[in-house]
Amino acid sequence: MSTPESPTAYDELSQIRQETDRCMKCGNCMAVCPVYATEKVEAGVTRAKIAVAEAVLSGDLALDDPKVYRMLFDCLVCKSCAANCPTRVNFGRIMLALRAALVRKNGLPWLKKAIFSTLRHPRLFDVGMKAGAVFNGLAFRGVKAKAAIAPRSPFAWAGGTIGFDGERLFPELAVKPLRDRVPEVISVPDAKFKVAFFTGDSLNYFYPDAGADVIEVLTANGVEVHIPKGQSCCGIPVLVHGDVETARALARNNLDVFEKCGAEYIITGCGSCGGAWQHDFKEVLADDPVYGPKAAYWAERTYDISTFLTEVVHFRKPTGRVEASVTYHDSCHLKKSMGVFREPREILGSIPGITFKEMAKPDACCGSGGSYVLTHYETASSIGKRKVEDINRTGAEIVSTGCPACMMQLLDNVNRFGTGQQTRHYISLLAEAYRNEKAAS
Amino acid sequence: MLPPLVPGLEEIVGKENVLWNAVDLTAYSYDATADQPRQTPDVVVFPTTAEAVQKIVHFAREQKTPLYPRGSGTNLSGGTIPLRKGIVISFQKMNKILEIDAENLTATVQPGVVIADLNAAVAPFGLIYPPDPGTVSTATMGGSAAENSGGLRGLKYGVTKHYVMGMEVVLANGSAVRFGGKTVKNVTAYDFSSLFVGSEGTLGMMTELTVKLIPAPKAHRTMTAVFKTLEDAGNTVAGIIKAKVIPATLEIMDQMTIRTVENFSKAGLPTDARALLLIEVDGMSEDLVAREAEAVAGVVNANHGELKTAATDAERNQLWAARRSALPALASLNNTVVLEDATVPRSRITDMLVACEAIGKKHGLTLGTFGHAGDGNLHPTILCDKNNADEMARMHRAVEEIFDAALGFGGTLSGEHGIGIAKMKFLGNELGQSGLELLRSVKEALDPDYLLNPGKMVPTKGNA
């Protein structure tokens, strides 16, 4: 760990040596790396990427060599390798530090720069996303009953090579995002807890209904919910591209905004967002004397909604029924970064009517990796196909998960390789059970 | 710049199956062995058929360039490092299970099949493929056959060589040969399978394997026992066998390992214990296994051990967790993990443990020993700092003394990791001059030009 006196690995690449030194090259990462399982070449797997990092540190390879660059971005940062590593090498730190060093050396490509800079200005980003929702109709056609869209033919033709063919499904961008639908504070009588909901961008813009379900379940359990309007992106999407300064700016803004709202806990409904609050804010702000300690403070008080329900509020078991067979996909960041895998299953198990069907390898990556699926569609799709084959074998009608990025990837891949399963956030099933009990009474 | 070997290889296997950029070559410059030189090959090639392998051999002969066969590269003897550059031939894309024959209890596989994948595929038939090196979830059938890998079940179920019934192998002259097969008995000609299993890629390259499967045991019982003295633990190992119980697993951890594991994972191990045994008996029926477990308990009690038996699968996992974290826990102590596998007759286990401890102390090194007590295969593990030349030199002296000790007790240099680069210079100590000459005669009869995996196993002037 770096201290305020020493630079972080995101500012000084040589700091990763303490991580790379721990790698024994034992190859356990090969058993779980989704990229390696697909490509079957050593450069795809973690220990090779560490060997290349070592070669960069010793000067045998150049960081901005296009081959090094390509290899660096052929990784979903799913952290499966770290979870399976006998010596607990923090590979996420190595990979992100390399990408950060690359950005320091060569700057961001103009397109990334243009997109990421809007993230620093939440209002501007918000306007852009809403405009995107309107423009959806130009490039995409709606797919009824799936709340999804597929590229219209001219775009499908042009985008075929990166998966923007006519078959590709995306969730619809919501014309009215979650944070515009709800007030900043939702009080309940005799609130047991006061929490702040960090929606993240995906629940805000793509899956506002699932976001609303988080709020509904919390209030149904006597919890006062704050949804600060000033919150911004968690920063993971830019951090994985090496844009540490934007990630820091976003983290500082979020810390300020949430500190101000006076809540006791921060609740997330996305493994990447929750992981950012629990780990990444601390990591990137480690040498910041003001925000470093704040990040550490909130890291301890951030819970995935499932953990908060099962371990803090001890949620009320629903009596309303949801008649469905359901399987659960472990989001990589939810399980491997936040350590959450038992809790969503406990919640699903509490819902009357649900038949739970565990799939083989439930914690194998789905192939999303945030933007990885956009840049490496072919590999992402083979990874997704293996996932859907495991889902198909369960015979479940609904595949649930705890991360909106996984929901997007599953939506697309279930459509291609599945048998018509629905993709749901697990919290939506609990919300539905609560609603059904009201309807029954 | 296109390396000169690339066009010829692309013609054989296609562009998509040849790698030669600097990043890819770096990825094939190492294997899982600590303290070994790294070397990038000139090119990496992925054949998908035996015919392609033959063509690659002919091409390499013409080009006078060495061939380095590779599975997953998880061996612990430097066996896959391309010491003299040349061509790495990766079998990762020959990874199909060709047949599972439940009537004859065999499976026929391509060399790139991962061991755990074969086990997953035969499980629905109620069968297992028993060899289980620590790397089952990554290592390939071809690689583990070439290394004759062992594992935790060696005492009862044997090692890889006991399960390979036949193969197709491409020789250094480019011809492909088939021998052995699905018959239980086969004495036709020399026992070629035994020649190629454990040959570490120096005699030929396996392109297909037929292996034996066995019915999966239906019941098991898992226990741990802790002891106040090494002698008690050693006597327990001998006593269990004497009581005519052959456990599937009979593992030992010394005090240093116990303390490190406890520090690492807080599993509740007694840090004052001098040794810990993990014992698992298995069999085809509950009553049989219960009787064996009772016999084990008797021996443990007679030797002043403190016994714990797992009542549930969760408890079984807990007991195993301590053993599973032995290597990770030790490895967490420093940046270099030298994992030896010197092996002694079972009756000398206690002597060997004492010797390893003394050697570690003498050289001021952090040394923990754990391993397969039931078959005498110990893993003295030295943790050192690769940036500390003095410590590395002391480590090298300690390793030499560990080998001497094992040989002194009538043991062997390597129980399951193989010779590769790492132990080549010590071979003479065990085999003597006449043994080295035999080794050389066999190598040169099959590969006179040292085309296959040169710099490994066979110590000659040109090969060291």
Chai-1 contact restraints between the chains, C-beta under 6 A:
chainA,res_idxA,chainB,res_idxB,connection_type,confidence,min_distance_angstrom,max_distance_angstrom,comment,restraint_id
A,D21,B,N335,contact,1.0,0.0,6.0,A-B,restraint_1
A,M24,B,V337,contact,1.0,0.0,6.0,A-B,restraint_2
A,K25,B,Y30,contact,1.0,0.0,6.0,A-B,restraint_3
A,K25,B,A32,contact,1.0,0.0,6.0,A-B,restraint_4
A,C26,B,A32,contact,1.0,0.0,6.0,A-B,restraint_5
A,G27,B,A32,contact,1.0,0.0,6.0,A-B,restraint_6
A,G27,B,S72,contact,1.0,0.0,6.0,A-B,restraint_7
A,G27,B,T74,contact,1.0,0.0,6.0,A-B,restraint_8
A,G27,B,T138,contact,1.0,0.0,6.0,A-B,restraint_9
A,M30,B,S72,contact,1.0,0.0,6.0,A-B,restraint_10
A,M30,B,T138,contact,1.0,0.0,6.0,A-B,restraint_11
A,A31,B,S137,contact,1.0,0.0,6.0,A-B,restraint_12
A,A31,B,T138,contact,1.0,0.0,6.0,A-B,restraint_13
A,K40,B,Q92,contact,1.0,0.0,6.0,A-B,restraint_14
A,K40,B,K93,contact,1.0,0.0,6.0,A-B,restraint_15
A,E42,B,A27,contact,1.0,0.0,6.0,A-B,restraint_16
A,E42,B,Y28,contact,1.0,0.0,6.0,A-B,restraint_17
A,A43,B,V23,contact,1.0,0.0,6.0,A-B,restraint_18
A,A43,B,D24,contact,1.0,0.0,6.0,A-B,restraint_19
A,A43,B,A27,contact,1.0,0.0,6.0,A-B,restraint_20
A,A48,B,A27,contact,1.0,0.0,6.0,A-B,restraint_21
A,A51,B,T26,contact,1.0,0.0,6.0,A-B,restraint_22
A,V52,B,V23,contact,1.0,0.0,6.0,A-B,restraint_23
A,V52,B,T26,contact,1.0,0.0,6.0,A-B,restraint_24
A,A55,B,T26,contact,1.0,0.0,6.0,A-B,restraint_25
A,K67,B,N21,contact,1.0,0.0,6.0,A-B,restraint_26
A,K67,B,V23,contact,1.0,0.0,6.0,A-B,restraint_27
A,V68,B,V23,contact,1.0,0.0,6.0,A-B,restraint_28
A,M71,B,V23,contact,1.0,0.0,6.0,A-B,restraint_29
A,P86,B,P328,contact,1.0,0.0,6.0,A-B,restraint_30
A,T87,B,P328,contact,1.0,0.0,6.0,A-B,restraint_31
A,T87,B,A331,contact,1.0,0.0,6.0,A-B,restraint_32
A,T87,B,S332,contact,1.0,0.0,6.0,A-B,restraint_33
